[in-house]
Amino acid sequence: MRGMWKCVAVVAFLSWSAQAAVEEPELCVGSYQSEEKAKEQLARFAATYSNQAQWQQRAQKIREGILRGADLLPLPQKCPLNPILHNRREHDGYSVENAAFESLPGVFVTGNLYRPTKGAGPFAGILCPHGHWGDPNDYGRFRPDMQKRCATFARMGAIVFAYDMVGYGDWAKAGWKHDRSDVFKLQLWNSIRAVDFLTSMKDVDPKRIAVTGASGGGTQSFMLTAVDDRIAVSVPVVMVSAHFFGGCVCESGMPVHKHKGYETSNVEIAAAAAPRPMLLVSDGKDWTKNTPEVEYPYIRNVYSLFGAADKVEYVHLPEEGHDYGLSKRMGVYLFLAKHLGLSLASVSDGNGAVSEDFVVVEPKDSLYVFDKDHPRPTNAVKADVSELPWN
């Protein structure tokens, strides 16, 4: 949570369309409303539907509201991915490569690709966006907890892509800042293209794609799931809250929650995953403290409209705080094994518990994509560009 509070949302962006320009959209930032107001808001939302068809109409409006508020409606034309992969390292049951692709012409999404070293596939695919932890020694996709979960997923039988937020990792080395006014738009688009990247691989099963991240990565997880039905399983960690809307421009800096004729919250956005399997992971020391009594019952009711109440679960850790710690990861391993067909036996300690002892936590410098031996491509868009090459 350290970096979360440093990443404060900017003021109004642009009116979401020329037609609605007469009324400025309202940004729902941080602790936008009280916990009681949040409950009242959910009750108002629930009164607008009573069956599956009515919810599906509302969910479609939510999806369009996110994309319109993010200035992604219609979706931009997709450019070739032009993937870059190098420096494969093989460890015990998994490998790691440094990887990048173009989400827009000259705009490179950077990260690490973790693969199983056993089995012929096709394998499940898992996207792992990261949160706002900004300590240079405990940072983004380089964090030990990120490396441990990605390696464990890979040894369980998934191909995993851990990728940088804008302004982090390789983006930061190139001078990009995270507080761009269009960072929500760019990150959501990067995540959509990350699904393209995973599903472009011949050994990835396009019907078994999951996403999981914590904090700001949790926001990316449920936003992506809401707008892209290729996500089969969603696990947002320590982020789904009825009263807290995210404190960074990449979460609440564009009008994706409220504008003329449209209002929603992150709880409903998460519920738009229904009936696809979803696990909520929450704790007692941040804005997810009410999950068992507020957020989960609302979302479970939506799933019940599909006869799929058994497909949404939660893990609540009342004595824990804002992280993707070991006990949270243990719950996620079980859930993803169940719904993606992954192997728990391949990571068992012999007593039936998942062990991460085999994971090699690599130094940060080995995980960067672009370095002196692999320079950033000459067509790369400069960090200070104000207009990105949206087609």
JORABEL-V184136 format. One record per residue. SS is DSSP state (hx for helix, st for strand, lp for the rest). PSI is psi in radians with two decimals (* if undefined). OMEGA is omega in whole degrees, -180 to 180 (999 if undefined). Layout:
BEGIN
ss->SS psi->PSI omega->OMEGA
ss->SS psi->PSI omega->OMEGA
END
This chain:
BEGIN
ss->lp psi->-0.13 omega->-175
ss->lp psi->-0.91 omega->-175
ss->lp psi->-0.34 omega->-177
ss->hx psi->-0.79 omega->-174
ss->hx psi->-0.29 omega->177
ss->hx psi->-0.29 omega->-174
ss->lp psi->1.32 omega->-172
ss->lp psi->2.43 omega->-176
ss->lp psi->2.54 omega->176
ss->lp psi->2.99 omega->179
ss->lp psi->-3.07 omega->-169
ss->lp psi->2.49 omega->-178
ss->lp psi->-1.87 omega->175
ss->lp psi->2.68 omega->174
ss->lp psi->2.45 omega->-165
ss->lp psi->-0.27 omega->171
ss->lp psi->2.83 omega->-180
ss->lp psi->-0.63 omega->-178
ss->lp psi->-0.61 omega->-177
ss->lp psi->0.20 omega->-174
ss->lp psi->-0.35 omega->-179
ss->lp psi->-0.32 omega->-180
ss->lp psi->2.00 omega->-178
ss->lp psi->2.38 omega->176
ss->lp psi->2.76 omega->-180
ss->lp psi->2.22 omega->177
ss->lp psi->2.30 omega->178
ss->lp psi->1.77 omega->-168
ss->lp psi->2.34 omega->173
ss->lp psi->-2.38 omega->177
ss->st psi->1.28 omega->-172
ss->lp psi->-0.55 omega->-178
ss->lp psi->2.88 omega->179
ss->lp psi->2.88 omega->178
ss->hx psi->-0.63 omega->179
ss->hx psi->-0.73 omega->177
ss->hx psi->-0.60 omega->179
ss->hx psi->-0.72 omega->178
ss->hx psi->-0.73 omega->178
ss->hx psi->-0.69 omega->180
ss->hx psi->-0.78 omega->179
ss->hx psi->-0.65 omega->178
ss->hx psi->-0.68 omega->177
ss->hx psi->-0.75 omega->178
ss->hx psi->-0.80 omega->-177
ss->hx psi->-0.49 omega->-180
ss->lp psi->-0.17 omega->-177
ss->lp psi->-0.07 omega->179
ss->lp psi->2.66 omega->178
ss->lp psi->0.02 omega->179
ss->lp psi->3.04 omega->-175
ss->hx psi->-0.77 omega->-178
ss->hx psi->-0.74 omega->180
ss->hx psi->-0.70 omega->177
ss->hx psi->-0.73 omega->-179
ss->hx psi->-0.61 omega->175
ss->hx psi->-0.73 omega->179
ss->hx psi->-0.73 omega->-180
ss->hx psi->-0.67 omega->178
ss->hx psi->-0.67 omega->177
ss->hx psi->-0.64 omega->177
ss->hx psi->-0.81 omega->179
ss->hx psi->-0.83 omega->179
ss->hx psi->-0.63 omega->179
ss->hx psi->-0.69 omega->177
ss->hx psi->-0.88 omega->-177
ss->hx psi->-0.70 omega->179
ss->hx psi->-0.78 omega->179
ss->hx psi->-0.51 omega->179
ss->lp psi->0.08 omega->-179
ss->lp psi->0.67 omega->179
ss->lp psi->0.34 omega->179
ss->lp psi->2.01 omega->-1
ss->lp psi->2.83 omega->179
ss->lp psi->2.50 omega->178
ss->lp psi->2.80 omega->174
ss->lp psi->2.42 omega->-178
ss->lp psi->2.26 omega->177
ss->lp psi->2.89 omega->174
ss->lp psi->2.52 omega->-178
ss->lp psi->-0.55 omega->-179
ss->lp psi->1.04 omega->-174
ss->lp psi->2.60 omega->176
ss->st psi->2.18 omega->179
ss->st psi->2.33 omega->179
ss->st psi->3.00 omega->176
ss->st psi->0.91 omega->179
ss->st psi->2.23 omega->175
ss->st psi->2.35 omega->-180
ss->st psi->2.24 omega->178
ss->lp psi->-2.86 omega->-175
ss->lp psi->1.64 omega->177
ss->lp psi->0.00 omega->180
ss->st psi->2.83 omega->175
ss->st psi->2.83 omega->179
ss->st psi->2.35 omega->174
ss->st psi->2.66 omega->172
ss->st psi->2.29 omega->-168
ss->st psi->2.61 omega->175
ss->st psi->2.78 omega->173
ss->st psi->2.89 omega->178
ss->st psi->2.10 omega->175
ss->st psi->-0.55 omega->171
ss->st psi->2.80 omega->180
ss->lp psi->2.03 omega->179
ss->lp psi->0.04 omega->179
ss->st psi->1.95 omega->-171
ss->st psi->2.14 omega->172
ss->st psi->2.16 omega->-172
ss->st psi->2.62 omega->179
ss->st psi->-2.77 omega->179
ss->st psi->2.43 omega->-180
ss->st psi->2.10 omega->179
ss->st psi->2.29 omega->-178
ss->st psi->2.62 omega->170
ss->st psi->2.58 omega->175
ss->lp psi->0.01 omega->176
ss->lp psi->2.59 omega->180
ss->lp psi->2.68 omega->-176
ss->lp psi->-0.13 omega->-178
ss->lp psi->-3.01 omega->2
ss->lp psi->2.55 omega->-177
ss->st psi->2.71 omega->169
ss->st psi->2.77 omega->176
ss->st psi->2.39 omega->-180
ss->st psi->2.21 omega->173
ss->st psi->2.38 omega->-180
ss->st psi->1.50 omega->171
ss->st psi->2.72 omega->-178
ss->lp psi->2.99 omega->-179
ss->lp psi->-2.81 omega->-169
ss->lp psi->0.30 omega->176
ss->lp psi->2.08 omega->-168
ss->st psi->0.09 omega->177
ss->st psi->2.17 omega->-178
ss->lp psi->-0.39 omega->178
ss->lp psi->0.07 omega->-177
ss->st psi->1.31 omega->-153
ss->st psi->2.18 omega->169
ss->hx psi->-2.37 omega->-178
ss->hx psi->-0.13 omega->-180
ss->hx psi->-0.21 omega->-175
ss->lp psi->2.52 omega->178
ss->hx psi->-0.70 omega->-178
ss->hx psi->-0.59 omega->177
ss->hx psi->-0.83 omega->180
ss->hx psi->-0.67 omega->-179
ss->hx psi->-0.77 omega->-178
ss->hx psi->-0.64 omega->179
ss->hx psi->-0.78 omega->179
ss->hx psi->-0.69 omega->-180
ss->hx psi->-0.78 omega->176
ss->hx psi->-0.75 omega->-178
ss->hx psi->-0.81 omega->180
ss->hx psi->-0.47 omega->176
ss->hx psi->-0.24 omega->176
ss->lp psi->0.54 omega->179
ss->st psi->2.62 omega->169
ss->st psi->2.18 omega->-167
ss->st psi->2.33 omega->176
ss->st psi->1.99 omega->174
ss->st psi->2.12 omega->-172
ss->st psi->2.69 omega->-176
ss->lp psi->2.47 omega->162
ss->lp psi->2.75 omega->175
ss->lp psi->2.30 omega->179
ss->lp psi->0.01 omega->178
ss->lp psi->2.82 omega->174
ss->lp psi->-2.26 omega->-179
ss->hx psi->-0.53 omega->177
ss->hx psi->-0.78 omega->-179
ss->hx psi->-0.71 omega->179
ss->hx psi->-0.54 omega->-180
ss->lp psi->0.04 omega->176
ss->lp psi->0.06 omega->179
ss->lp psi->2.50 omega->178
ss->lp psi->2.65 omega->-179
ss->lp psi->-0.38 omega->-173
ss->lp psi->0.54 omega->173
ss->lp psi->2.53 omega->180
ss->lp psi->-0.39 omega->-180
ss->lp psi->0.35 omega->-174
ss->hx psi->-0.60 omega->177
ss->hx psi->-0.83 omega->180
ss->hx psi->-0.84 omega->-176
ss->hx psi->-0.74 omega->-179
ss->hx psi->-0.68 omega->177
ss->hx psi->-0.72 omega->178
ss->hx psi->-0.72 omega->177
ss->hx psi->-0.68 omega->180
ss->hx psi->-0.71 omega->176
ss->hx psi->-0.76 omega->179
ss->hx psi->-0.48 omega->176
ss->hx psi->-0.59 omega->173
ss->hx psi->-0.74 omega->176
ss->hx psi->-0.75 omega->-178
ss->hx psi->-0.86 omega->179
ss->hx psi->-0.83 omega->-175
ss->hx psi->-0.19 omega->176
ss->lp psi->-0.23 omega->-178
ss->lp psi->2.29 omega->-175
ss->lp psi->-0.44 omega->-178
ss->lp psi->0.28 omega->174
ss->st psi->2.30 omega->177
ss->st psi->1.95 omega->-176
ss->st psi->-0.21 omega->179
ss->st psi->-0.05 omega->-180
ss->st psi->1.16 omega->179
ss->st psi->2.27 omega->179
ss->st psi->2.85 omega->174
ss->st psi->2.42 omega->176
ss->st psi->2.38 omega->177
ss->st psi->2.85 omega->-180
ss->st psi->2.65 omega->178
ss->lp psi->-2.16 omega->177
ss->hx psi->-0.53 omega->174
ss->hx psi->-0.49 omega->174
ss->hx psi->-0.71 omega->176
ss->hx psi->-0.80 omega->178
ss->hx psi->-0.63 omega->-178
ss->hx psi->-0.86 omega->-176
ss->hx psi->-0.47 omega->175
ss->hx psi->-0.81 omega->179
ss->hx psi->-0.79 omega->-179
ss->hx psi->-0.65 omega->-179
ss->hx psi->-0.62 omega->-173
ss->hx psi->-0.17 omega->-176
ss->lp psi->1.84 omega->-175
ss->lp psi->0.07 omega->172
ss->lp psi->-0.31 omega->175
ss->lp psi->2.03 omega->-176
ss->lp psi->-0.49 omega->-177
ss->st psi->2.37 omega->-177
ss->st psi->2.34 omega->178
ss->st psi->1.45 omega->174
ss->st psi->2.27 omega->-173
ss->st psi->2.29 omega->177
ss->lp psi->0.82 omega->-180
ss->lp psi->-0.46 omega->-176
ss->lp psi->1.97 omega->-176
ss->lp psi->2.51 omega->179
ss->lp psi->-0.46 omega->-175
ss->lp psi->-0.31 omega->-178
ss->st psi->2.24 omega->-171
ss->lp psi->0.15 omega->-177
ss->lp psi->2.33 omega->-173
ss->lp psi->0.14 omega->-176
ss->lp psi->2.73 omega->178
ss->hx psi->-0.47 omega->-180
ss->hx psi->-0.10 omega->180
ss->hx psi->-0.65 omega->-173
ss->hx psi->0.39 omega->-179
ss->lp psi->-0.01 omega->175
ss->lp psi->2.72 omega->-171
ss->lp psi->1.16 omega->-179
ss->lp psi->-0.12 omega->-180
ss->lp psi->-0.48 omega->-173
ss->st psi->2.22 omega->167
ss->st psi->-3.09 omega->-172
ss->lp psi->2.14 omega->178
ss->lp psi->0.20 omega->-175
ss->st psi->2.29 omega->176
ss->st psi->2.35 omega->176
ss->lp psi->-3.08 omega->177
ss->lp psi->3.02 omega->-179
ss->hx psi->-0.43 omega->177
ss->hx psi->-0.81 omega->178
ss->hx psi->-0.65 omega->178
ss->hx psi->-0.74 omega->176
ss->hx psi->-0.70 omega->-179
ss->hx psi->-0.36 omega->179
ss->lp psi->-0.15 omega->175
ss->lp psi->-0.40 omega->-174
ss->lp psi->2.42 omega->4
ss->lp psi->0.39 omega->179
ss->lp psi->2.49 omega->-178
ss->st psi->2.41 omega->179
ss->st psi->2.42 omega->174
ss->st psi->2.20 omega->173
ss->st psi->2.26 omega->176
ss->st psi->2.20 omega->-173
ss->st psi->2.97 omega->-179
ss->st psi->3.04 omega->-175
ss->lp psi->0.00 omega->-172
ss->lp psi->0.30 omega->173
ss->lp psi->-2.84 omega->-175
ss->lp psi->-0.05 omega->176
ss->lp psi->0.23 omega->-175
ss->lp psi->-0.39 omega->-177
ss->lp psi->0.14 omega->-173
ss->lp psi->-0.82 omega->-177
ss->lp psi->-0.50 omega->-175
ss->lp psi->-0.37 omega->-173
ss->lp psi->-1.18 omega->-172
ss->hx psi->-0.84 omega->-178
ss->hx psi->-0.81 omega->179
ss->hx psi->-0.66 omega->179
ss->hx psi->-0.84 omega->-178
ss->hx psi->-0.68 omega->179
ss->hx psi->-0.63 omega->178
ss->hx psi->-0.70 omega->176
ss->hx psi->-0.81 omega->179
ss->hx psi->-0.58 omega->180
ss->hx psi->-0.51 omega->178
ss->lp psi->-0.39 omega->178
ss->lp psi->0.03 omega->-172
ss->lp psi->0.52 omega->-173
ss->lp psi->0.55 omega->-179
ss->hx psi->-0.44 omega->-180
ss->hx psi->-0.11 omega->-178
ss->hx psi->-0.09 omega->175
ss->st psi->2.27 omega->-178
ss->st psi->2.96 omega->173
ss->st psi->2.65 omega->170
ss->st psi->2.00 omega->-179
ss->st psi->2.25 omega->-177
ss->st psi->1.51 omega->-170
ss->lp psi->-0.39 omega->-179
ss->lp psi->0.01 omega->-177
ss->lp psi->3.03 omega->-177
ss->lp psi->-2.78 omega->-169
ss->lp psi->1.62 omega->179
ss->lp psi->-3.09 omega->172
ss->lp psi->0.99 omega->-174
ss->lp psi->-3.14 omega->-173
ss->hx psi->-0.84 omega->-177
ss->hx psi->-0.55 omega->176
ss->hx psi->-0.76 omega->180
ss->hx psi->-0.65 omega->-179
ss->hx psi->-0.72 omega->177
ss->hx psi->-0.65 omega->-179
ss->hx psi->-0.70 omega->179
ss->hx psi->-0.78 omega->-179
ss->hx psi->-0.75 omega->-177
ss->hx psi->-0.80 omega->-178
ss->hx psi->-0.57 omega->175
ss->hx psi->-0.72 omega->-179
ss->hx psi->-0.78 omega->-171
ss->hx psi->-0.24 omega->177
ss->hx psi->-0.04 omega->-179
ss->lp psi->0.64 omega->180
ss->lp psi->2.84 omega->-175
ss->lp psi->1.97 omega->172
ss->lp psi->-0.50 omega->-179
ss->hx psi->-0.55 omega->-177
ss->hx psi->-0.23 omega->179
ss->hx psi->0.30 omega->-179
ss->st psi->2.55 omega->178
ss->lp psi->0.11 omega->-179
ss->lp psi->-0.31 omega->177
ss->lp psi->0.22 omega->178
ss->lp psi->-0.05 omega->179
ss->lp psi->2.63 omega->177
ss->st psi->2.32 omega->177
ss->lp psi->2.40 omega->175
ss->lp psi->0.22 omega->-173
ss->lp psi->-0.38 omega->-178
ss->lp psi->-0.23 omega->-172
ss->lp psi->2.33 omega->172
ss->lp psi->1.99 omega->177
ss->lp psi->1.93 omega->-175
ss->lp psi->2.65 omega->176
ss->lp psi->2.63 omega->-176
ss->hx psi->-0.75 omega->-174
ss->hx psi->-0.47 omega->-180
ss->hx psi->-0.21 omega->-174
ss->lp psi->-0.20 omega->177
ss->lp psi->2.54 omega->180
ss->lp psi->-0.80 omega->-175
ss->lp psi->2.20 omega->179
ss->lp psi->-2.93 omega->-176
ss->lp psi->-0.52 omega->179
ss->lp psi->-0.33 omega->180
ss->lp psi->1.33 omega->-175
ss->lp psi->2.68 omega->176
ss->lp psi->2.36 omega->-177
ss->lp psi->2.62 omega->-176
ss->lp psi->-0.37 omega->180
ss->lp psi->0.09 omega->-176
ss->lp psi->2.35 omega->177
ss->lp psi->2.39 omega->-179
ss->lp psi->2.64 omega->-175
ss->lp psi->-0.53 omega->-174
ss->lp psi->0.15 omega->-179
ss->lp psi->2.38 omega->179
ss->lp psi->-0.50 omega->-180
ss->lp psi->1.97 omega->179
ss->lp psi->2.80 omega->-176
ss->lp psi->1.00 omega->173
ss->lp psi->2.26 omega->-176
ss->lp psi->* omega->999
END
